[in-house]
Amino acid sequence: MGASSWRFVAATACAAAIACARGSDPTLPTGGGQDAGVDAGTDDGGTDAGTSDGGTDGGTLDGGIDGGVTFGGPGPWPMNNVTYGQKDGIQETPIVGMSTDELQNLWVATKHALYLLKPGQSKFTRFDSKAGLHFADNPITYCDRDYAKEKPTDPVPEPDRACPIRGAADPSGISEIVGGGAGEGYVGEVFVGYNGTHDWSNSNDGSWADPFRHTGMLDRVRLKSDGSVQVDMIQMLSGDSAAFWHNRDVMRLIYDHFKHPHELYVGTNHGIDRLTPDNFKPIAVRQGYPGIEIFPPNTYDWMSDHLHPQACSCGPCQGETGLLLGDWRGLALDLDGNLLVGGRWAAGKIVWVKENWTANGKGWFQRGGGSYDRTLGGFAMGDPYSGGCGGSRPVWCVAKEGDVIAVSAATVTPDGLNWFASGPYAYQGANGCNAGDRDLGVASYNQKTFQFTYYSPTADIGMAETNVRDMVALPDGRIVFAGPSSGLVFWDPKTKTRKVVRGGSGLADDAVQRLELDLMVSPPVLHVSTNSGATSIRIAP
């Protein structure tokens, strides 16, 4: 048992009995059914805790969006490049994430703590389970006693109706963070993604018969003006049925500050969720229950769970047999606000719609194949594919549908090209007829001409290794590539020129964990998380 990013294969290949079939829920005890649209929100009402160490509250920037937060100027942080580490109050390594919110509070995460540096401060404040974060030693109590099949023949396992049942991060801790917004009652926000716990030998993993179904997930952490934080755990369950708890391991978080402000996208071990967290409201514990019981209609105001382009083992797909879904490490917003996605076996672009759920099935997660409508700017890659680069190739021209492509990152350059990078966390061998993990390089895709172009990370881009850990496009058209042990390469796709940044000459070390670009300030800031430090690059080479 336990969680680590390379072990998700066992969970993402859906068993036919519980794959992504639509299950059903009982009528809500409050009188609402699947069409209820009940107010939704936190699982536990949240936790207030954790005071800061003083300093200046996050200030405003220069520019403007609704709600009083302004974008566009230099912001409050140094105009030179800065690396933060132990001397600044960060007690653990590695650094797994670094992000700013809309008031330019700087958030940094290790696997076992969240850190905050407010503008004007010189030392980070540390937050852990004592501050309310839902690490393994600070679980929330749930109660699933009313879960039931609507029909005995529904193709899902029997629910265990566990009550009480606990939910918290796996002991492996934080996997990802992203800065959020600011608004009435809070002066900063960050979303903290966790790994979940799995028993890979249990065929009911990810279902309402999985004893670990409430583990992992993510916290919304809001900073109050007095320096304390409000922590609310967000449980991700299928919008179709409480039978499915597939999405528990957070692999990528993207927060939209510009096109559709305050929308959050979550790439997980199974699918992709879209959240509108400003609509998040508490779910009350009913009288006589030791914890909260969640049904899909409770979540429709603030969550749309879930979508995923698909592939099938030795495909093309025939129904849901052999579905291969998951490891959505590649997420990026395109110029129109649609979502570019890449996973372990497939890729695509999800067309934006406003509604999370509608009675006529037009909500974000309800559209099925319509989510990738090419006439609206979408596409799906992975199925059907019969080899030879024809059909719906999964970005690269692999031999068979279901071969691993291991997308590690996705980005969109200012000219509208879609980019995918391949980089396994670990290398697993072949599975039956399908090839296992390989470094497939970098690909661009032009939606207007349907043309792919392929690049070698070493021969073409100038990296020291073929595994791409992360990738982000800059406003000047260059792309930054990160290697798991070779630092950064700033590469211009048009001129083919490059600049290299390594540990000791711009970075704390060469082991890059994550990249993030803050476009809320000008010039933008590239946040680089490495094994031993968190670096803000303001002056790009």
N, C-alpha and C positions, 0 to 999 in steps of 0.2 A: 504494500500500500504506500501511498504518498503521491507527490506530484513533482514532476520536472518536465520542462517543455518538450524534451525529445520523446517522452513516453506516451504522448497523446494519441499515437497511432491506434492503440488498442481500443480507445474510446470513440474514435471518430469513424471507424468503419462500422456503420450501423448494422446491428443484427436485424434480420428481416422482421422478427416479431415485434420489435419496439422502435424501429428506425425512425422515420419521420412520418409515420402514419398518423392520421388525425384521430386522437382519442376523444373522450368526452368527459365532462364533469357533471356531478350532481347539481341539482338546483341549489342555489345559494341559500343557506339557512335564513338570511335576511330577506328573502323573497325575490332576489334578483336572479336571473338566469344568465346564459352566455351573452345575451344582448344588453346586459344591465348597465354597463358603463359606470360602475360604481366609483366613487372617489377613491383615489389610491395614494400610496406614499410609502412611508417608512415601515419597516417590519417591526420596529420596537419602540417607535416614538422618538428615537435618537438618544444621544448621550451628550450632555454638556460637561466639558472637562478641559483641563490643560490651559494654563496661563502662559503668556509669553514672557520674555525677559526684558521687556521695555522697548524703547526705541520709538521711531515715528511710524504711525499707521501709514498704510499704502496710500500714496498720493495719486493725483490724476496725471495723465499724459497730455500730449498736444494733438488734437484732432477731434474726432467725434463720432459716437453712435448713440442710440437711444439709451435712456436710463442714467445719463450723467457721466458715464465712463467715456473717456476720450482717447483716441488713437492718433498716431502719426508722427509725434516728435521723438526726441532722443530718449525720453524716459529718465528715470532716476538713477540708473546704474552707470558705472564707469564706462567711458568710451574706449578704454583699452581692454585687452583680453585678460580674463581673471580665472584662476583655478582655485576652487574651494576644496578643503579637506579637513584633516584633523585639527589643524591650527585654528579653524573657523568654527569648531564645535561639532563637526560630524564624527561620530564615534566609531562607526562600523564601515566596512567595505564588503563587497563591491557596491558602487553606486548603480542603481538599476533605473533611475529616472531623474530628470531635471526639467522643470517647467515653470512658467509664470502664468499668473491669472490676470484678469482685466484691470486690476489695480497694481500690477507689477510686483506683487508679493512673489518671492522666489522660493519655490518648493523643490526639495531634493529628497529622494527616497533611497534607503538601503533595503535589504530584504526584511529587516526587522524593526525599522523605525521610519517615521516621516519627519522631515526637518523643514523649518520655515525661517527665511531671512526677509524681514520687512525692509523697505527702503529706509535708509538712515541708520540701520543696525549694523553691527560688526560681527556678531556671533549668532549662529543658528539656534533656534529653539527646537528641542526634540520632543516628539509626540509618539507615544506607543499605546499599549492597551490601557495604561493608567489614565490616559487622556481620552479614552473611549474608542480607539480604533479596534476593530474586531479581528485581532490576531487570535491564534489558537487558544490562548489563555483567557480570552474575553468573549465567550460565545453568547449568542442570542437564543432564546427558547422559542420554539415553534410547536404547533399542535396540528397534525394532519389527520385527525380522527374521522373527518367526514368525507374523505376522498373515496370515491366509488366509481366503478364502471357504470355507464348508462345502460349498456346492454351486456349480457354475459359473453357474447361472441366478439366484443371489441378486441382487436388484436394487440392488446397491451397486457403486461403482467398484472396480477392482483396487487392493489396498493397495500402497503404494510400498516397504514393508518397509525404510524408512530406518534405518540403524544405522551410525554414531551419528546422532542427531537432537537438537537443542538445544531447551530450554524455558525461557522467562523472560518477564518483562513486556515489552510493547511499549515503545518509547522514550517514549511519552506517559505511562507510569508509573502511579501509584496513582489509582484511581477512587473508592474507598470503604473505610471501616474500621468495625469495631464491636468494643467491648470484650467479652471473654469471661469465663472463670471463674477459679478458683484451686483448687489442690489439692495433692496430695502431689508434692513436687519442684519446684513452681513457685509464685511469689507474684504472679502477674498474667498476663494473656493478652489479646492483641488479634489480630483477623483482618484481614488487609490484602488488599483486592481490587485486581486490576490490569486494565488493558485488554489485549486480545490484538491480534495483528497479522493482517491480512486482505489477500488479493488478491481484490478484488471481481470481477475478470474471470475468476476461476478457478471453474468450475462444481463443482469438488470441494472448495470451501471447507467446512470443518467435517467432513471425512471423514478416513479413514486414508490418503488420497492427498493431503492438504493439507500442504505442507511447514511450515506455521505452526501445526499442530494442538496443539502443546504450549505455545504462548505464552499470555500472560494468566494466568488462573486466580487462585489466592489463596495467601497464606502464613499459616500459624499461627505466631505469635510468642509464645513463653512467656518470661516474666521469671524469672530465677533469683535466689536470695537474695543472691548475690554481685554482682548488678547486670548480669551478662551475659544474653544472650538465646539461646534455642534456636529456630531458624527451620526450619520444615518446609513445603515446597511441596505444596499439594493439587492434584492433577490431576483435573479433572472429565471423565469419559468416560461414555458411555451405559451404564446397567446392563444393556441388552439386547445390546450388541455393541460391540467395539472399533472397528467401522467408523465410529462416530459420535462426533465431538468438537465438538459444536455449541456447548457452553456455555463460552465462554472470556472474555467481557467481563463483569466483575462490575459490576452497576448498582445493587444494593441488598443490604445485609446486615442480617439481623435475628437477634439472639441471645436465646433464651428463658431468663430467669433465674428464672422463677416457676412457670409451669404445668407445663412439661416441661423441667426445668433442664438446661442445657448442650446444648441442640439449636440448631443453626445453620441458617438458611435463606438461600439465595443466589438472588437474582434476576439473571438474565443476559440476554444478547442474544438467546437462543433460548428457554430454559425455566427452570424453578425446581427447584433441588436442595434436599434436606434432608440435613444432615450430623449425625452424632453423633461429634464430634471427640475426645471422651475415649477412644474406642475405637481411635483412630488408632495404627497400629504400622508399623515400617519394613518395606519390601519389599526383600528381599536381591537384590543383583546376582549373577546366576548365573555360574558359572565360564565364562570364555571370552567373556563379553559385556562391552562397554565401558560399558554403562549399564543402567538398569532397564527392564524390559518389563512393562507393566501390562495385565491382562485384567480384565473386569468382576468375576469372583468375588473378585479381590483386594480389591475396594472395598466389598463388601456389609456388612462389619462396621461401617463408618463412613460410608457414603454411599448415598444413594438418588437416582439420576440417570435421568430427570427427568420433570416433569409440566408441562403448559401447557393452559389453556383455549384453544380454537381459534376461528379465523374463516377464511373462504376468500375469495379475490378474486372479486368479483361473485357471491358465494355465494347460497344455502346450499351447504355442502360436499357434494361427490360423491366419496367416497373421499378420497385425499390430494392430488388435483389442486388447485393454487392455494392451498395452505395458507399462512396468514399467522400467524407465531408470533414473539413476542419483545418485547424492550425492557421487561422486567419491573422497572420503576422503582417501582411501587407494591406494597409488602409490609407487612403489619401482622398481629399476632396478635390474635384476638378474645378475648372473655371466657372462652371454653371451650378455648382453646388451638388452635383451627383457624386456618388461614392465609388471610387476605384478600389477593388478588393483583389487580394491574391492569397491563396492558401496552399495546402500541401499537395493537392491534386488538381485544382481548378482555379479560375480567375474570372473576373467580370467587372461590370460597372452597373451599380444599382441606381435606378432613376428615382429622384426625390419626389415625394408627395408629402403634403402637410399632415394628413391624418395618420395617427398610429393605428386606429381601428375604426371601421365603419360598419353599419348594419348591412350594407350591400356588398361587403367584401372588397372594398377599394383601399383599405388601410395599407400602410407601408409594408407590413409583413404578410398581408393577405393576398397579394397579387400573383404569386407563383411566377411563372415564366414572364408575365407582364412586367415584372420588376426590372427586366433587362431589355425592354423594348428598344430596338435600334432606332426606330423613328423618333424616339424621345431622348436619344443620346446614350442609351444603355447597350450592353452586350454581355454574353456569357461565353466562356471558353472552357471546354473540357468534355462536353458531351453534346451530340454524338461525334466521336472521333475514331477513325479506322486506320490511323497511321498515314504515313506518307505526306504529312503536312496539309492534308485536305480536311474538309469538314470543319468542325469546331475545335481546332487544335488548342491544347492547354498552354498557350503562349509559345512554348518550345515544341519542336517537331520530335517528340518522343516516339518510341516504337509503337506503344499501345496506350489506349485510354486506361487510366489507372496507374500509369507509371508516375513515380514521385517527381514533382517539380520543385517543391520546397521553396515557395516564394517567401522571402524574408522581408521585403519592403516594396512599396509602390509609391510613385510620385508622379506629378504632372508638371511639365515645364511650361513657361509662359507662352510658347507657341502652340500649346494644346496637345502635345504628344504625351501619351501614356507610357510610363516606364515601369518595368518589373525587374527585380533582382532575385537571384536564387542563392540561398545560403543555409544549409541544414545546421541545426544546433548539434546534432550527432548523426552518425552515418549508420543507417540500418540497411540490411541487405534486401535482396529480392524477396517478394511475397508471391509465391505461385508464379503466374505468368507475367507479373509486373515487376519492373525494375525498381530498385530501392533508391536511397539517397545518393545524389551526385551534385556537384557544383555545375549548374547549367549556364551560369554567366548572367548577362544583362540583356534585356530586350526592350525595344521601343515599339509602340503600335500607333499608327496613324488611322484614326477612325474614319477619316474622309476618304482615304485611298485604300483602306484595309491592308496596308502594308506593314509587315514586321521587318525590323532590322536588329541584327544580333551582334553583340560585342563580347569579346573576351576581357574579363576583368584585368588580366595581366598584360596581354599583348596590345590591347586597344586602349584601355583606360589607364594603365600604369600602376595598378595595385601590386602589392608584393605577394598576394594570395588570391585564389580563385573563389573563395567563400566570401560573399558579401553579407555582412552583419546588418547593415542598415544603409539607407539612401534617402536623400532629400534634395529637391530642386531649389535653387536660389532665384531671386527675382531677376538677376542679370543673365539668366539662361544656363549658368553652370550647374552641375550636379555634384553634391558631396557624397562620396562613397566611404563607408567605414568597414574595416576588416576586423575580425575577432582578435587578431594579434599583430596588426600592422598599421594602426592609426588611421589617418584620413587621406583621401585624395580629392582635390578640387579639380574637376574635369570639365572642359568646354566641349560639348558635342559638335559644335560648328567648326572651331579652329583646331580641335584635338589637342590643345595644350593642357598642361596639368601642373598642379602644385601639390606637394606632399607635406603633411604635418604629422610629426611623430612624437612619441613620448620623450620628454626632456627638452623638446624644442617647440612647445606650444600646447602639449597635452600632458596630463599627469602620467600616463603610460599608454601603451599601444593597444590594450585590450578594451576596445570600445563595446559598450553594452547597448547604447541607444543614442539616437540623434533626434533633436526637435528644433524647429525654426520658429522663433517668435517674430511674427510680422506685425505685431501691434505697436512696435517702435521702429524708428528710422534713424540710422540704418538698422536692419533686423539683427537679431542675436541668434547665433547657432549655439544650442545647448548640447554638450557632449558629455555623456556619462561613461566613465571608464572604471576599471577595477579599483583604482585608488584615488579618484578625484572627480569633481564635477567642474567642467570648464565652460565659460561663456566666451565665445569668439565674436568679438565686435568688429575687429579689423581682419577681414578675410584676406588670405594671401593672394 
